[in-house]
Amino acid sequence: MDMSLEIGILIAYAFGIFALYIIGYLFLVPLKILLKLIINSILGGIFIVIVNLAGQCWDLHIPLNLLSAVIVGILGIPGALLLMFF
């Protein structure tokens, strides 16, 4: 084999590894966003439940429905505080 063929194979392998890295990164970023959304939703839901339990004394109630879940899922605890004040 001559040297140019071996360098061509080496460049092809390097390009393949780089392409796999890019494709893996493109799949990993949406998973991070989805995981953050799930964690925010769980923490916000727990906060809404705690506010509803503690707010029984003062007649404070945050409805736990789809809209409040989306607001809390996107904004997290600040979204739950926003729902509490409005």
N, C-alpha and C positions, 0 to 999 in steps of 0.2 A: 504494500500500500504506500502511496505517496503521502507526504506530509499535509498537503492541502485538503485531502479527503478527511483526515483525522481532525483537522481544525474545523472543518465544516460540520462534522458530527458533534464536536464539542460545542460549537456555537448553537446548533440545533437543540442540544440538551439544555443549554443555558436559557435559550429563548422559551423552551417548554416549561422549565421550572419557573421562570418569571411569569409566564402566562397563567400557570396554576396558582401562583401567589396572588395575582390580580383577581382571578375568578374567585378564589377563596375569600379574599378581602371583601369583594362585592356581596358575597353571601353572608358574611359575618356582620357587616354594618346594620342591615335590617334586623338581625336577631338581637343586637344590642339595644336598638330602639324599641323593639317589641318587649324585651325584658324590662327595660326602664318603665314602659307603659304599664306592664303588669304589676311591677313593684309599687308604682305610684297609685295604681287603682286599689291594691290591697291596703296600703297604708292609709289612703284617703277613706276607704270604706270603714276601716277600723276607727278612724277619727270621727266619721259621721255617726257611727253607732255609739261611741263614747259621748259625743255631744248630745245625741238623742236621749241617752240614759241620764246624763247629768242635767240636761235641760228640762226634764220633767217637772222639776221644782219651779222653774220660771216660765213654763209653757213655751219652750224653745224646741222647735222640731225642724229637722232638715229631711225632706223626702228622699228616700233612697230609690231612685228610678234610673232610667237609661240616660236621661240628660245629665243628671247629677253625677252619674258614674263616668260619663265621657268628660265632663268638666274636671272632675277630680283625677281621672286617669291622665289627662294631658297636663294639668297644672300641679297635681300633687296636693300636698297639705295647703299651700296657698289657695288652691282652688276650693278646698273644703272651707277655708276661712272666708273666702269670697261668698260661697253659698250661705254661710252662717249669717253674714251681715246683710244679705239682700234677700 
